Amino acid sequence: MNPVHPAPMITRDQRGDAVATAALAIVRRALVEGVPVTRESFAQEASFALGGSPEDALRHVDDVAQRLGISSLSDPGDPLCA
């Protein structure tokens, strides 16, 4: 019988790297492909990079942004930030 192993915890550095990956992917698409930057597209990209829901991903993005001295990215009226 195989014991159940919990998913490994993501470290602060890994989370920062995942957020940077998502941000750079969005910026690249905007600059190279002309794709508009939207909250939804960033949430999807961050969700993929962080391996969670779009809502959780945006919370992680907000945490990293605030740690770096960037004002909150949250919009209280946005359902993705609730």
ZIUR-V66044 format. One record per run of one state. SS is the DSSP state (@ for helix, = for strand, . for the rest). FROM is the first residue (numbers start at 1). LEN is the number of residues. If there is no record, write none. Layout:
ss=SS from=FROM len=LEN
ss=SS from=FROM len=LEN
//
This chain:
ss=. from=1 len=11
ss=@ from=12 len=22
ss=. from=34 len=5
ss=@ from=39 len=12
ss=. from=51 len=3
ss=@ from=54 len=14
ss=. from=68 len=11
ss=@ from=79 len=3
ss=. from=82 len=1
//
